[in-house]
Amino acid sequence: MDYFSLHLTTLRQEISDLRDLNVLYLQKAEHSSVERTASDVRGIRLLQIKRELSNMRDCPPEPKVWWDKVRKPMRAA
């Protein structure tokens, strides 16, 4: 399995897990501060996944070019 297929499978599973946790959260009438924070973190993670999928869609046709671009460390200014 190539990198993209494996990564997409992993993201699908993570989205499914987040969805299941959100369903459990919504079934309760009251939430503790920890539960509310966890819900916020799940929402942030879903946005991160959305951005990551968007970036994958816009990547160059050669995966090595994309992977090298992602893995390069940031230089200090």
Backbone as JSON, one array per atom type, in Angstrom:
{
  "sequence": "MDYFSLHLTTLRQEISDLRDLNVLYLQKAEHSSVERTASDVRGIRLLQIKRELSNMRDCPPEPKVWWDKVRKPMRAA",
  "N": [[0.85, -1.18, 0.0], [0.61, 2.17, -0.87], [1.94, 5.31, 0.41], [-0.03, 7.41, 0.43], [-2.5, 6.06, 0.29], [-2.43, 4.54, 2.65], [-2.25, 6.62, 4.52], [-4.67, 7.99, 4.05], [-6.48, 6.0, 4.82], [-5.89, 5.86, 7.54], [-6.64, 8.46, 8.32], [-9.39, 8.36, 7.74], [-10.22, 6.47, 9.63], [-9.62, 7.86, 11.98], [-11.38, 10.06, 11.73], [-13.81, 8.69, 11.89], [-13.64, 7.69, 14.51], [-13.61, 10.13, 15.93], [-16.14, 11.09, 15.23], [-17.78, 9.15, 16.46], [-17.17, 9.66, 19.16], [-18.18, 12.25, 19.35], [-20.9, 11.78, 18.99], [-21.5, 10.36, 21.34], [-20.98, 12.42, 23.15], [-22.98, 14.28, 22.48], [-25.23, 12.93, 23.27], [-25.49, 13.23, 25.95], [-26.95, 15.36, 28.41], [-25.77, 17.23, 30.1], [-22.45, 18.55, 30.53], [-19.13, 18.09, 31.68], [-16.36, 20.28, 32.44], [-14.07, 19.14, 31.43], [-15.08, 17.39, 29.5], [-16.21, 19.26, 27.74], [-13.89, 20.58, 26.92], [-12.56, 18.46, 25.66], [-14.32, 18.05, 23.56], [-13.97, 20.44, 22.15], [-11.28, 20.11, 21.39], [-11.54, 17.92, 19.7], [-13.01, 19.11, 17.64], [-11.13, 20.97, 16.7], [-9.19, 19.18, 15.8], [-10.56, 17.94, 13.7], [-10.75, 20.08, 11.91], [-8.02, 20.38, 11.35], [-7.53, 17.97, 10.02], [-9.14, 18.37, 7.79], [-7.76, 20.51, 6.56], [-5.36, 19.2, 6.05], [-6.15, 17.2, 4.23], [-6.92, 18.84, 2.14], [-4.46, 19.98, 1.48], [-3.15, 17.68, 0.63], [-4.56, 17.11, -1.66], [-3.76, 19.18, -3.28], [-1.13, 18.65, -3.75], [2.04, 18.15, -5.53], [2.34, 16.08, -8.53], [4.35, 14.17, -8.23], [5.03, 12.19, -5.56], [7.39, 12.2, -3.99], [8.42, 14.78, -4.2], [6.47, 16.24, -2.86], [6.6, 15.03, -0.32], [9.26, 15.59, 0.46], [9.07, 18.34, 0.63], [7.32, 18.67, 2.77], [8.74, 17.51, 4.87], [11.0, 19.08, 5.26], [12.91, 20.92, 7.57], [12.01, 23.89, 9.36], [13.69, 26.96, 8.88], [15.49, 29.04, 11.07], [14.99, 32.53, 11.45]],
  "CA": [[0.0, 0.0, 0.0], [1.43, 3.37, -0.92], [1.83, 6.24, 1.53], [-1.29, 8.15, 0.41], [-3.6, 5.15, 0.63], [-2.32, 4.24, 4.08], [-2.57, 7.84, 5.26], [-6.11, 8.23, 3.92], [-7.14, 5.01, 5.65], [-5.7, 6.3, 8.92], [-7.48, 9.64, 8.54], [-10.79, 7.9, 7.76], [-10.45, 5.84, 10.93], [-9.62, 8.91, 12.98], [-12.63, 10.79, 11.57], [-14.85, 7.82, 12.41], [-13.51, 7.69, 15.97], [-14.04, 11.44, 16.41], [-17.59, 11.14, 15.05], [-18.37, 8.33, 17.51], [-17.04, 10.38, 20.42], [-19.09, 13.38, 19.3], [-22.25, 11.25, 19.2], [-21.61, 10.11, 22.77], [-21.01, 13.73, 23.8], [-24.27, 14.91, 22.22], [-26.3, 12.18, 23.93], [-25.59, 13.68, 27.33], [-27.57, 16.68, 28.56], [-24.82, 18.13, 30.78], [-21.07, 18.18, 30.26], [-18.12, 18.65, 32.57], [-15.4, 21.13, 31.72], [-13.15, 18.24, 30.7], [-15.8, 16.92, 28.31], [-16.31, 20.39, 26.8], [-12.56, 20.8, 26.35], [-12.31, 17.35, 24.73], [-15.13, 18.31, 22.37], [-13.28, 21.51, 21.42], [-10.08, 19.52, 20.8], [-11.98, 17.1, 18.55], [-13.36, 20.04, 16.57], [-9.87, 21.48, 16.14], [-8.54, 18.1, 15.04], [-11.29, 17.77, 12.44], [-10.31, 21.16, 11.01], [-6.66, 20.05, 10.91], [-7.65, 16.9, 9.03], [-9.68, 19.0, 6.58], [-6.65, 21.23, 5.91], [-4.39, 18.22, 5.56], [-6.7, 16.61, 3.02], [-6.85, 19.87, 1.11], [-3.05, 20.06, 1.06], [-2.82, 16.46, -0.12], [-5.2, 17.24, -2.98], [-3.02, 20.17, -4.05], [0.29, 18.31, -3.81], [2.54, 17.86, -6.89], [2.1, 14.7, -8.96], [5.42, 13.29, -7.76], [4.94, 12.18, -4.1], [8.66, 12.51, -3.35], [8.54, 16.23, -4.13], [5.58, 16.67, -1.8], [7.11, 14.53, 0.95], [10.46, 16.36, 0.8], [8.63, 19.68, 1.0], [6.7, 18.57, 4.09], [9.71, 17.08, 5.87], [12.09, 20.03, 5.44], [12.77, 21.7, 8.8], [11.91, 25.35, 9.21], [14.92, 27.65, 9.2], [15.33, 30.2, 11.97], [15.26, 33.8, 10.75]],
  "C": [[0.9, 1.24, 0.0], [1.11, 4.31, 0.25], [0.46, 6.92, 1.57], [-2.46, 7.26, 0.8], [-3.6, 4.83, 2.12], [-2.72, 5.46, 4.91], [-4.06, 8.16, 5.2], [-6.91, 7.25, 4.78], [-7.06, 5.4, 7.12], [-6.58, 7.5, 9.24], [-8.96, 9.27, 8.59], [-11.13, 7.29, 9.11], [-10.51, 6.88, 12.03], [-10.91, 9.73, 12.92], [-13.79, 9.98, 12.15], [-14.83, 7.79, 13.94], [-14.0, 9.02, 16.56], [-15.56, 11.58, 16.31], [-18.29, 10.35, 16.15], [-18.31, 9.03, 18.87], [-17.98, 11.58, 20.47], [-20.54, 12.94, 19.51], [-22.48, 10.99, 20.69], [-21.74, 11.42, 23.55], [-22.4, 14.36, 23.66], [-25.43, 14.19, 22.9], [-26.49, 12.59, 25.38], [-26.16, 15.09, 27.38], [-26.58, 17.68, 29.17], [-23.4, 17.61, 30.56], [-20.14, 18.85, 31.27], [-17.18, 19.53, 31.74], [-14.42, 20.29, 30.92], [-13.81, 17.75, 29.42], [-15.94, 18.04, 27.27], [-14.97, 20.66, 26.13], [-12.23, 19.71, 25.34], [-13.09, 17.55, 23.44], [-14.48, 19.4, 21.5], [-12.03, 20.98, 20.71], [-10.44, 18.66, 19.6], [-12.34, 18.0, 17.37], [-12.13, 20.61, 15.89], [-9.19, 20.42, 15.3], [-9.25, 17.87, 13.7], [-10.92, 18.86, 11.43], [-8.9, 20.91, 10.49], [-6.69, 18.97, 9.84], [-8.17, 17.48, 7.71], [-8.58, 19.74, 5.82], [-5.64, 20.26, 5.31], [-4.88, 17.55, 4.28], [-6.66, 17.59, 1.85], [-5.43, 20.0, 0.58], [-2.64, 18.84, 0.26], [-3.38, 16.54, -1.54], [-4.39, 18.16, -3.88], [-1.54, 19.83, -4.21], [0.74, 18.04, -5.25], [2.33, 16.39, -7.25], [3.16, 13.72, -8.48], [5.42, 13.31, -6.23], [6.25, 12.55, -3.41], [8.86, 14.01, -3.2], [7.7, 16.75, -2.98], [6.15, 16.27, -0.44], [8.35, 15.3, 1.38], [10.08, 17.77, 1.26], [8.06, 19.68, 2.42], [7.75, 18.31, 5.16], [10.84, 18.07, 6.12], [11.88, 20.83, 6.72], [12.7, 23.18, 8.49], [13.24, 25.98, 9.62], [14.61, 28.84, 10.11], [15.72, 31.47, 11.24], [16.31, 34.59, 11.48]]
}
